[in-house]
Amino acid sequence: MGKIITSKDKARSADFIRPPVRYHPHMVPGNAFRPPRPNPPRPQPVGRGIASTASVPCLPLASAPRGPLQTGHIGNRLHPSASSDQSRASYPQPFNSTGYSANRNPVAVRSQDVLFESTHTASLAQELSYGGENADSSPEGPILEGCSTDLSTWGLPQQIVCAYGRAGITSMFPWQASCLSIGAGRALNGGNLVFSAPTSAGKTLVAEILLLKRVVETKRKGLLVLPFVALAQEKLTGLQRLLKGSGLRVGGYIGNSNPRGGLALLDVAVCTIERANSLVNRLMKEGKLQELGVVVVDELHLVGDHSRGYLLELLLTKVMYVNRTRSCEDESQPETGWIQIVGMSATLPNLPLVKKWLDADLYITDFRPVSLTETIKLGSFLYNREWTKLRDLSAISDILDPEQMCGLCLETVQGGHSVLVFCPTKNWCETASLNISAQFVKTLPPNTVRTEHLNELLDQLKRTPAGLDAILRKTIPQAVAFHHAGLTADEREVVEGGFRKGLIKVLVATTTLSAGVNLPARRVIIRSPMVYEGTMKGMDPLTYRQMAGRAGRKGVDTQGESILICKNTPEEVRAVNTIFSAAARPLKSCLSIGSCDAPSASVQRAVLEIIVNKAALCVDHIFTYLQGALFACELNSEEECKRYAAGVIAALEQSHFIQTDEDGGSGVRATQLGNAVICSGLSPEDGKTVFEELSAARPNVNLQNELHILYLVTPLNVVRSIGDINFYQFMNIWDKMSPEWQKVGNLVGVDEAALLKGVRNDLKEPLRLSRIKRFWCALMLNELVLETGLGKVARKYDVNKGVLQSLQHGAASYSGMITVFCEELHWDSMALLFEQFQSRLEFGVKRELVQLVRVVQLSALQARCLHDAGFASLTKLATAEPPEVADVLRKATPFELMDMADGMKSNVVLNGMLALPSVEAAQLVITEARRLVEADMEVEGFLVIPNKLMA
C-alpha cells in the first residue's frame, strides 16, 4: 500500500492543497460587481429562444430575430410577428402553445431585483398574482447587457474551467449569464438567489458555478441538497468525475452512506434533505456552522410537499436565522461571511413569496433548448391544448391496440428515438409494457434493437439479488421495460442505464419517475390525466409539467413531444382542462398545520432543534426564529406568531423535551430526552414512542437470538407500506418456527390465538394488528441478515421485492437512529446491541462480512466466499495476491455466467459490472480494498505515501 508517516500534523497539512483563490477578474473594491466584457457580436440563429443575447446587442423589436410561429404581447403592444387573428387570444398557435417553445422572443420584466423571461404577459401576471408585487413590463430583451457567455470569465479557478471543458462545456446559455448577473451580481458575492427554469434548460450549471465559486473564494464548505437518493447519487458521481484532479473533494451523505472522515475532509457534500438537515443540526450544536459557505437546494418547490417539505423549510429557516443573528451581532460584516442560499426548480408557483422569505434575488425563465409540443389524444385524434384537431391516428390503429399507444411508440422507435410512458399504477405499468412488447414482436422491423446488448442487460438483471423479473424477461428482448417501486434499487439501476444508453427504447413508469430520475426521451406519453392516491383523482398541473418536461433530450433531440391520453368521459376531460387552465397550487408551508393550542409535530420539531443546538436560549429567540419561517408569512399578525411560539413551548415542556426557568424567566433548555430526539433524527412524536417502547423492553430483551432486536429496529412508518398480510401463510410459518422465535413473538404480543383471529378476519384490535405486522416484517429482516437471498425471502413471505428492499434499507437507517438515541440517553448496553445492525441490514449479511461488503465491487455471495477462503478482513484482502483472489472469485461465479472458452482465464462478474477476466477483476477488488484501508488510516491521522516500487 505504501509507506506510513505517523504524524497527524503532517497528515492534516498534506491532506490536499487547495487551488489558489482566483478572484473574479471584474471584482472591484467593496464587493461591487462589474459584469464581464461581452464577446464579439455574432449572429443569433433563429430558434435559439433568445431575442437579445450577451453576444448580440439589444435589437429593436422589429428587427429582433424570431421564429416563424411566434406570437405574444409586449406591454400593451402586439408583437410584430402576431397577426390580427392571433391578437384575439393570449395563447400561441398549435404546437407552439406550451410556454416552453425554443422559438420565441421572450420579454424581460423587472420588479426591483426580479427578472422574468416570459413569452406572454398573461402567464407573467399569473406568476406574480400570488406574491402581490408589481412588475413593470419592458421592451428590452431578457439578457442583461455586458454578460459574457464564456465560462472562463466567471471567476472559476482554471482547473475547474478546464474540467468543464473536458466535459464539453465552455460556454453557457445567455439566460444563465443573465441569471448570475441579476441584482448587480449579488449572487456571485454571496447573496441569496432563487431561480426557475424548465427541465433541461441548464439550471444545474448556474447552481454549480455559484457553489464552486463560493467554496473556492471563502474556503468554506458547500452543501448540495437533492430530494431523492437516486438523484443525489447521480449528482455525486457526476461531480466527483468532473472535479477529479481539481483539488476539491466531493462526498455524499446519501441514504445510510457517510464519507470517510466526515465533512472535515470534504469541500462539497451532496446530501438528501434528511441528511442535510441532520448535518446542519450537528454543525450548529458543535458551533461549527460558520464552516458552511453555501447551501444549494434543487427542487425547491418540495418545501410544499406534505411528507418532507417541513424538513426542507427547517433547514433553510435555520440558515436564515443564523445569518440574521450574525448580521445583528456585527452589522459591518459583509455578505461573504454569510451562508449563501441558492434555490432552483423547474416549477415554482408564487415565487415572489419565496423571494421574500429567503431575502433573495429572483430570476424566472421559460427558455428550453429543445422545443416542446404538448398534445392531447382523445379517441383517434390528436389535439393541441386549445382542442384544435391536429392529426387523425386511425392509420396506426390495431384491433389489439385500441388506444393507439403501441402505434405511437412504434413510430417514434422506428425514427431512432426513445419513448417514456407514464401510468398511474404499478399494475398498469407492467400490463402496458407486456402489451407494447407483444406488438413489437409482430411489427418492429429487423435490426431496430441491439439484441446482443439487450442480452447483456438480461444477464445483469440475473445477477441482482432479486434475480431476473419474469415480466422483464419477456419485454427487454423487444427493447421495452417497466420501472416502478416494485423493482429493487439494483433492478432500477440496470433499467435506467439501459434506457440512457438507448438500448431500451420504451420505458413504462409510474409518475414518481418524473421527479426521481433524470431520464428524458423524444416522446412522452401520459397514459391518463388521473393519478392514484388511494383513489383515482385528477392530476395536479405541477405533476403534469414534470412529466411533460421530460420530452426532448438536449444535445440529442431537436424537439420534444408530450401526448396526454384522455378518455371521452366527463371526469377525464374535466381533468385535462384543469391541467391546462389552472395555475399550479401556490407554495404553502408545511409547518403551518395546527393551532396555537395544539401546534403541529413539525413546528415542535422546528423549535426543539434550535433549542437543542443552543441557537435559541430564550423565548424571544424562538419568536425571532419562527418569524423567519415560511409559515410566518402566512400568519395574520405578529401577535399570532407570538401566541404560536408560546403554544409550541408549552407543548414541548409538557412532553419533557425542554425545561423553562423555574423562577418564571424566559430561558429555555433541552432535556436529555430532547437532545436524544434531535440528535437521532427522530421527530418528537416518534421520539416519545421509541422512549416508551425501549424503556419497557430494556429489562426484558431476549438475547437467545437476534429477532427481538430486529423487531425493535423495524420502523413503524415502513411497516405501514407492507399492506395486508396473509394470515394463512403466517400460520404456516408460525407452526414451523423454532420455540425460541415463538418466544420472541409472545414477548411482543404475537401468539397463535391472535393469528387464528386474523385468519377468521376477526382481529379488531389495531394495536395488536400493528404488532403482528411489525413482527412479520422482523421475520423477513431476520432472514435477510442470515444471508437468505432477497428474492427467496420475497417469495416465501409473498411480498413485493421492491417493498421488501425498502423495508430493509428503512430498518438499516432506523437502527442507526436508535443507536444514537440510546447513546444520548447513556443507555450504552442497548446502543451496543443496535449498533451492528445498520451495516448488516444495509447489505443483508452476517456480522463477520461487514468489512468486506464495503468493497463496492463485491456481492454478498463473493464476500462470503472470500471470507471462507481466509480473506476475513480488508487488510488481508488488500495484501493478497491477484491470482489467489481470482481463484476465489471464479468459484463464487455461477457456472452459467462463466466464459469457459479461455480455460483457466474464465470471466467473473463483479457487482454492477460486466464480465471481466478473473485476474483483472481480482486486481480491481484488491485496489479498492487498499483504498479503503488507506482512507481508514488517514482518518486516524496517518499519511499514506504510495510506494512507487510496488507493482
ABEGO torsion letter per residue (X at the ends): XEBBBBBAAAAAAAABBBBBBBBBAABBBGGBBBBBBBBBBBBBBBGAGBABBAABBBBBAAABBBBAABBEBBEABBBAABBAAAAABABBBBGAAAGABABBBBBBBBBEABBBBBABAAAAAAAAAAAGBBBBBBABBABBBGBBABAAAAGBBAAAAAAAAAAGBABBBAAAAAAAABGGGAAAAGBBBBBBBBBGAGAAAAAAAAAAAAAAAAGBBBBBBBABAAAAAAAAAAAAAAABGAGBBBBBBBEABBBBGEAAABABBBBBAAAAAAAAAAAAAAGAAAABABBBBBGAAAAABAAAAAAAAAAAAAAAAAAAAAAAABAABBAAABBBBBBBBABBBGAAAAAAAAGBBBBBBABBABBBBBBBBBEABBBBAAGBBABBAAAABBAABAAGAAAAAAAAAAAGBBBBBBBABAAAAAAAAAAAAAAAAAABBBGABBAAAAAAAAAAAAABAAEBBAAAAAAAAAGBBBBBAABBAAAAAAAAAAAAAGABABBBBBAAAAAABBBBBABBBBABABBBBGBBBBBBAAAAAAAAAABEBBGABABBBBBBBBBBBAAAAAAAAAAAABBBBBBBBAAABEBAABBBAAAAAAAAAAAAAGABABAAAAAAAAAABAAAAABABAAAAAAAAAAAAAAAAAAGABBBBAAGBABBBBBAAAAAAAAAGBBAAAAAAAAAAAAAAAAABBAABAAAAAAAABBAAAAAAAEBBBAAAAAAAAAABBAAAAAAAAAAGBBAAAAAAAAAGABABAAAAAAAAAAAAAAAAAAAAAGBBAAAAAAAAGBBAAAAAAAAAAAAAAAAAAAAAAAAAGBAAAAAAAAAAAAAAAAGBBAAAAAAAABAABBAAAAAAAAAAGBABAAAAAABBAAAAAAAAAAABBAAABBAAAEAABBBBBBGBBBBBAAAAAAAAAAAAAAAAAAAAAAAGBBBBBBAABX
